[in-house]
Amino acid sequence: MAARTTRQKIKDHTVRINDNFHNIYDHMKSIEELSGGGSDIINESLRPLALVLNEVQQMFIRFFDEL
């Protein structure tokens, strides 16, 4: 029974991390929209970060599925 509880806690934390990545991405999109989408500096900074966040998010999804 304790192992089940631990597993559920791990899943809960994984879901929270995933939600935080969604929040970061939403903030990045807001920055892009506020800049008019035309700022090369902002876009060049956000694009790689978005790719990294997406990859990390996919890792957590795979981890979550394996639990």
N, CA, C and O atoms as CSV, one atom per row, in Angstrom:
chain,resi,resn,atom,element,x,y,z
A,1,MET,N,N,0.822,-1.191,0.000
A,1,MET,CA,C,0.000,0.000,0.000
A,1,MET,C,C,0.867,1.256,0.000
A,1,MET,O,O,0.531,2.239,-0.661
A,2,ALA,N,N,1.977,1.234,0.733
A,2,ALA,CA,C,2.861,2.398,0.797
A,2,ALA,C,C,3.487,2.678,-0.568
A,2,ALA,O,O,3.679,3.836,-0.939
A,3,ALA,N,N,3.807,1.603,-1.325
A,3,ALA,CA,C,4.393,1.799,-2.652
A,3,ALA,C,C,3.404,2.505,-3.574
A,3,ALA,O,O,3.796,3.355,-4.373
A,4,ARG,N,N,2.147,2.162,-3.468
A,4,ARG,CA,C,1.105,2.821,-4.267
A,4,ARG,C,C,1.043,4.300,-3.925
A,4,ARG,O,O,0.936,5.137,-4.821
A,5,THR,N,N,1.107,4.626,-2.663
A,5,THR,CA,C,1.068,6.011,-2.218
A,5,THR,C,C,2.273,6.776,-2.763
A,5,THR,O,O,2.137,7.907,-3.232
A,6,THR,N,N,3.449,6.156,-2.698
A,6,THR,CA,C,4.658,6.790,-3.224
A,6,THR,C,C,4.537,7.000,-4.724
A,6,THR,O,O,4.895,8.061,-5.236
A,7,ARG,N,N,4.037,6.003,-5.425
A,7,ARG,CA,C,3.861,6.117,-6.873
A,7,ARG,C,C,2.909,7.266,-7.205
A,7,ARG,O,O,3.172,8.045,-8.121
A,8,GLN,N,N,1.824,7.372,-6.475
A,8,GLN,CA,C,0.855,8.440,-6.729
A,8,GLN,C,C,1.474,9.806,-6.452
A,8,GLN,O,O,1.215,10.766,-7.178
A,9,LYS,N,N,2.286,9.894,-5.407
A,9,LYS,CA,C,2.964,11.159,-5.108
A,9,LYS,C,C,3.909,11.544,-6.235
A,9,LYS,O,O,3.980,12.713,-6.616
A,10,ILE,N,N,4.634,10.568,-6.771
A,10,ILE,CA,C,5.537,10.833,-7.894
A,10,ILE,C,C,4.739,11.329,-9.093
A,10,ILE,O,O,5.137,12.292,-9.748
A,11,LYS,N,N,3.619,10.680,-9.382
A,11,LYS,CA,C,2.770,11.119,-10.491
A,11,LYS,C,C,2.263,12.537,-10.264
A,11,LYS,O,O,2.250,13.347,-11.191
A,12,ASP,N,N,1.847,12.842,-9.043
A,12,ASP,CA,C,1.349,14.185,-8.731
A,12,ASP,C,C,2.422,15.242,-8.974
A,12,ASP,O,O,2.143,16.298,-9.541
A,13,HIS,N,N,3.646,14.955,-8.543
A,13,HIS,CA,C,4.745,15.901,-8.759
A,13,HIS,C,C,5.060,16.040,-10.247
A,13,HIS,O,O,5.357,17.135,-10.724
A,14,THR,N,N,4.995,14.933,-10.972
A,14,THR,CA,C,5.253,14.969,-12.411
A,14,THR,C,C,4.215,15.830,-13.120
A,14,THR,O,O,4.557,16.606,-14.013
A,15,VAL,N,N,2.960,15.701,-12.731
A,15,VAL,CA,C,1.896,16.519,-13.317
A,15,VAL,C,C,2.132,17.993,-13.001
A,15,VAL,O,O,1.932,18.851,-13.861
A,16,ARG,N,N,2.551,18.290,-11.785
A,16,ARG,CA,C,2.841,19.683,-11.414
A,16,ARG,C,C,3.962,20.262,-12.260
A,16,ARG,O,O,3.869,21.396,-12.730
A,17,ILE,N,N,5.022,19.484,-12.453
A,17,ILE,CA,C,6.139,19.941,-13.282
A,17,ILE,C,C,5.653,20.207,-14.696
A,17,ILE,O,O,6.001,21.228,-15.290
A,18,ASN,N,N,4.863,19.311,-15.233
A,18,ASN,CA,C,4.319,19.478,-16.574
A,18,ASN,C,C,3.472,20.746,-16.654
A,18,ASN,O,O,3.571,21.498,-17.623
A,19,ASP,N,N,2.643,20.987,-15.644
A,19,ASP,CA,C,1.826,22.203,-15.612
A,19,ASP,C,C,2.699,23.450,-15.585
A,19,ASP,O,O,2.381,24.445,-16.237
A,20,ASN,N,N,3.795,23.402,-14.836
A,20,ASN,CA,C,4.702,24.544,-14.777
A,20,ASN,C,C,5.327,24.825,-16.138
A,20,ASN,O,O,5.504,25.986,-16.505
A,21,PHE,N,N,5.661,23.784,-16.887
A,21,PHE,CA,C,6.196,23.989,-18.227
A,21,PHE,C,C,5.156,24.645,-19.135
A,21,PHE,O,O,5.491,25.500,-19.955
A,22,HIS,N,N,3.900,24.243,-18.985
A,22,HIS,CA,C,2.838,24.892,-19.758
A,22,HIS,C,C,2.750,26.372,-19.404
A,22,HIS,O,O,2.585,27.213,-20.287
A,23,ASN,N,N,2.861,26.693,-18.116
A,23,ASN,CA,C,2.804,28.090,-17.686
A,23,ASN,C,C,3.966,28.898,-18.252
A,23,ASN,O,O,3.773,30.026,-18.705
A,24,ILE,N,N,5.172,28.329,-18.231
A,24,ILE,CA,C,6.334,29.017,-18.793
A,24,ILE,C,C,6.106,29.279,-20.274
A,24,ILE,O,O,6.363,30.380,-20.761
A,25,TYR,N,N,5.626,28.276,-20.986
A,25,TYR,CA,C,5.386,28.437,-22.420
A,25,TYR,C,C,4.335,29.519,-22.678
A,25,TYR,O,O,4.485,30.323,-23.599
A,26,ASP,N,N,3.279,29.540,-21.872
A,26,ASP,CA,C,2.246,30.571,-22.025
A,26,ASP,C,C,2.823,31.965,-21.820
A,26,ASP,O,O,2.472,32.893,-22.549
A,27,HIS,N,N,3.704,32.124,-20.836
A,27,HIS,CA,C,4.343,33.419,-20.604
A,27,HIS,C,C,5.237,33.803,-21.784
A,27,HIS,O,O,5.296,34.968,-22.178
A,28,MET,N,N,5.922,32.819,-22.334
A,28,MET,CA,C,6.778,33.091,-23.491
A,28,MET,C,C,5.940,33.557,-24.677
A,28,MET,O,O,6.326,34.487,-25.385
A,29,LYS,N,N,4.803,32.919,-24.893
A,29,LYS,CA,C,3.921,33.334,-25.990
A,29,LYS,C,C,3.406,34.749,-25.755
A,29,LYS,O,O,3.282,35.523,-26.704
A,30,SER,N,N,3.106,35.097,-24.510
A,30,SER,CA,C,2.645,36.447,-24.192
A,30,SER,C,C,3.731,37.474,-24.496
A,30,SER,O,O,3.446,38.541,-25.039
A,31,ILE,N,N,4.972,37.151,-24.147
A,31,ILE,CA,C,6.085,38.053,-24.451
A,31,ILE,C,C,6.198,38.246,-25.955
A,31,ILE,O,O,6.385,39.364,-26.434
A,32,GLU,N,N,6.085,37.159,-26.691
A,32,GLU,CA,C,6.173,37.227,-28.149
A,32,GLU,C,C,5.056,38.105,-28.712
A,32,GLU,O,O,5.298,38.933,-29.589
A,33,GLU,N,N,3.838,37.925,-28.209
A,33,GLU,CA,C,2.703,38.720,-28.681
A,33,GLU,C,C,2.865,40.191,-28.324
A,33,GLU,O,O,2.574,41.064,-29.141
A,34,LEU,N,N,3.330,40.473,-27.102
A,34,LEU,CA,C,3.520,41.859,-26.672
A,34,LEU,C,C,4.593,42.562,-27.496
A,34,LEU,O,O,4.533,43.773,-27.708
A,35,SER,N,N,5.573,41.793,-27.958
A,35,SER,CA,C,6.638,42.385,-28.765
A,35,SER,C,C,6.200,42.552,-30.211
A,35,SER,O,O,6.964,43.041,-31.044
A,36,GLY,N,N,4.987,42.151,-30.505
A,36,GLY,CA,C,4.492,42.245,-31.875
A,36,GLY,C,C,4.980,41.103,-32.739
A,36,GLY,O,O,4.719,41.069,-33.942
A,37,GLY,N,N,5.680,40.178,-32.135
A,37,GLY,CA,C,6.178,39.023,-32.880
A,37,GLY,C,C,7.280,39.378,-33.851
A,37,GLY,O,O,7.763,38.518,-34.587
A,38,GLY,N,N,7.686,40.653,-33.861
A,38,GLY,CA,C,8.671,41.086,-34.842
A,38,GLY,C,C,10.062,41.281,-34.283
A,38,GLY,O,O,10.991,41.584,-35.032
A,39,SER,N,N,10.225,41.116,-32.987
A,39,SER,CA,C,11.535,41.322,-32.380
A,39,SER,C,C,12.394,40.084,-32.599
A,39,SER,O,O,12.143,39.033,-32.010
A,40,ASP,N,N,13.405,40.216,-33.445
A,40,ASP,CA,C,14.278,39.078,-33.731
A,40,ASP,C,C,15.005,38.596,-32.488
A,40,ASP,O,O,15.202,37.395,-32.304
A,41,ILE,N,N,15.405,39.539,-31.627
A,41,ILE,CA,C,16.126,39.146,-30.416
A,41,ILE,C,C,15.234,38.291,-29.530
A,41,ILE,O,O,15.656,37.244,-29.040
A,42,ILE,N,N,14.001,38.739,-29.327
A,42,ILE,CA,C,13.077,37.970,-28.486
A,42,ILE,C,C,12.746,36.642,-29.146
A,42,ILE,O,O,12.785,35.597,-28.497
A,43,ASN,N,N,12.420,36.677,-30.435
A,43,ASN,CA,C,12.053,35.440,-31.129
A,43,ASN,C,C,13.203,34.443,-31.158
A,43,ASN,O,O,12.992,33.245,-30.965
A,44,GLU,N,N,14.419,34.930,-31.399
A,44,GLU,CA,C,15.572,34.029,-31.433
A,44,GLU,C,C,15.869,33.457,-30.057
A,44,GLU,O,O,16.404,32.354,-29.948
A,45,SER,N,N,15.528,34.191,-29.006
A,45,SER,CA,C,15.732,33.696,-27.645
A,45,SER,C,C,14.644,32.705,-27.255
A,45,SER,O,O,14.922,31.693,-26.613
A,46,LEU,N,N,13.411,32.995,-27.640
A,46,LEU,CA,C,12.285,32.161,-27.227
A,46,LEU,C,C,12.212,30.843,-27.983
A,46,LEU,O,O,11.845,29.817,-27.410
A,47,ARG,N,N,12.554,30.861,-29.251
A,47,ARG,CA,C,12.427,29.653,-30.069
A,47,ARG,C,C,13.245,28.484,-29.503
A,47,ARG,O,O,12.697,27.398,-29.315
A,48,PRO,N,N,14.551,28.679,-29.226
A,48,PRO,CA,C,15.312,27.552,-28.654
A,48,PRO,C,C,14.794,27.134,-27.280
A,48,PRO,O,O,14.765,25.947,-26.956
A,49,LEU,N,N,14.389,28.110,-26.481
A,49,LEU,CA,C,13.860,27.787,-25.156
A,49,LEU,C,C,12.577,26.976,-25.280
A,49,LEU,O,O,12.368,26.025,-24.527
A,50,ALA,N,N,11.729,27.342,-26.214
A,50,ALA,CA,C,10.484,26.598,-26.430
A,50,ALA,C,C,10.785,25.162,-26.856
A,50,ALA,O,O,10.109,24.230,-26.418
A,51,LEU,N,N,11.789,24.980,-27.704
A,51,LEU,CA,C,12.158,23.631,-28.138
A,51,LEU,C,C,12.665,22.791,-26.966
A,51,LEU,O,O,12.318,21.617,-26.838
A,52,VAL,N,N,13.483,23.399,-26.121
A,52,VAL,CA,C,14.002,22.693,-24.946
A,52,VAL,C,C,12.863,22.335,-23.997
A,52,VAL,O,O,12.782,21.205,-23.517
A,53,LEU,N,N,11.984,23.298,-23.729
A,53,LEU,CA,C,10.862,23.037,-22.830
A,53,LEU,C,C,9.973,21.928,-23.374
A,53,LEU,O,O,9.492,21.085,-22.616
A,54,ASN,N,N,9.756,21.929,-24.673
A,54,ASN,CA,C,8.931,20.890,-25.284
A,54,ASN,C,C,9.577,19.516,-25.110
A,54,ASN,O,O,8.897,18.540,-24.794
A,55,GLU,N,N,10.887,19.447,-25.317
A,55,GLU,CA,C,11.586,18.164,-25.171
A,55,GLU,C,C,11.536,17.670,-23.727
A,55,GLU,O,O,11.303,16.486,-23.482
A,56,VAL,N,N,11.753,18.568,-22.775
A,56,VAL,CA,C,11.692,18.187,-21.362
A,56,VAL,C,C,10.281,17.737,-21.004
A,56,VAL,O,O,10.095,16.764,-20.273
A,57,GLN,N,N,9.297,18.448,-21.521
A,57,GLN,CA,C,7.907,18.073,-21.259
A,57,GLN,C,C,7.630,16.666,-21.791
A,57,GLN,O,O,6.970,15.873,-21.120
A,58,GLN,N,N,8.123,16.353,-22.977
A,58,GLN,CA,C,7.933,15.021,-23.545
A,58,GLN,C,C,8.608,13.953,-22.682
A,58,GLN,O,O,8.087,12.848,-22.535
A,59,MET,N,N,9.768,14.287,-22.113
A,59,MET,CA,C,10.454,13.347,-21.225
A,59,MET,C,C,9.593,13.045,-20.005
A,59,MET,O,O,9.494,11.893,-19.581
A,60,PHE,N,N,8.972,14.077,-19.440
A,60,PHE,CA,C,8.123,13.861,-18.275
A,60,PHE,C,C,6.878,13.064,-18.636
A,60,PHE,O,O,6.413,12.254,-17.834
A,61,ILE,N,N,6.339,13.277,-19.812
A,61,ILE,CA,C,5.175,12.506,-20.243
A,61,ILE,C,C,5.543,11.029,-20.352
A,61,ILE,O,O,4.794,10.161,-19.904
A,62,ARG,N,N,6.701,10.749,-20.949
A,62,ARG,CA,C,7.146,9.349,-21.056
A,62,ARG,C,C,7.379,8.750,-19.666
A,62,ARG,O,O,7.007,7.607,-19.403
A,63,PHE,N,N,7.996,9.533,-18.786
A,63,PHE,CA,C,8.234,9.083,-17.415
A,63,PHE,C,C,6.916,8.777,-16.723
A,63,PHE,O,O,6.776,7.753,-16.055
A,64,PHE,N,N,5.955,9.672,-16.888
A,64,PHE,CA,C,4.640,9.518,-16.276
A,64,PHE,C,C,3.958,8.251,-16.783
A,64,PHE,O,O,3.351,7.515,-16.006
A,65,ASP,N,N,4.059,8.001,-18.081
A,65,ASP,CA,C,3.427,6.816,-18.669
A,65,ASP,C,C,4.041,5.513,-18.159
A,65,ASP,O,O,3.366,4.485,-18.103
A,66,GLU,N,N,5.319,5.559,-17.789
A,66,GLU,CA,C,5.997,4.347,-17.323
A,66,GLU,C,C,5.677,4.013,-15.872
A,66,GLU,O,O,5.916,2.890,-15.427
A,67,LEU,N,N,5.141,4.974,-15.134
A,67,LEU,CA,C,4.837,4.711,-13.714
A,67,LEU,C,C,3.623,3.826,-13.564
A,67,LEU,O,O,3.228,3.505,-12.443
